[in-house]
Amino acid sequence: MRGKWAQGIEPRHFTWVIKDKVAVCERPGGYSSAHRKIRRQEEIIWIRQNNFDFVVSMCSSNQNLHNYEEMGVPFHHVPFSGPSAGPLSLTRSMATIRDHVAAGDKIVVHREQLGERITGLVAAYLLWMGLVPNGPQAISITERLFERELGQVARELVAMVDRCDPASEVPVDAFAHTADDEIDDGGVAEPDHD
């Protein structure tokens, strides 16, 4: 590969949450029937070429995991389905991001699409980490960051932060996958419905 193709293409809706540390995007390749194999490959190349240490997939299914492995991109699979999964799932997701940041990793986090669950997770994370003083400010900052209004699902995640354990410990490699891991890639993607 030569020229611009060797650099890949930036994933859709790529947004920095914490510059050069935490970014979010749509699942590389797109979601549902809009998913394209060549686009997935180009976006994973871009992630690799831009020196991300880990992709953190929060999709309910295990789609793309083999592709990350085949292309030499380290990943964690931390399924996150939103408020219905409760505060423990939210805490685990936020603690995974926190621990990567503490380890000095540069990560990109995604679900199927950049919808309410991911934007709500970002707002909840900002509040949980004490980067903003209260829920309304976390919501306001996140809305400006993504240039969209947060809906009910995202707001429920922010409200749930009070029930999340700030001292929760999740080892940074708890969800890591290596070439030796067995990955069942037969799952069907769950739409975000956002």
Buried (B, 14 or more C-beta within 10 A) or exposed (E): EEEEEEBBBBBBBBBEBBEEBBBBBBBBBBBEEEBEEEBBBBBBBBBBEBEBBBBBBBBBBBBBBEBBBEBEBBBBBBBBBBBEBEBEBBBBBBBBBBBBBEEEBBBBBBBBBBBBBBBBBBBBBBBBBEEBEEBEBBBBBBBEBBEBEBEEBBBBBBBBBEEBEEEBEBEBEEBEBEEEEEBEEEEEBBEBEB
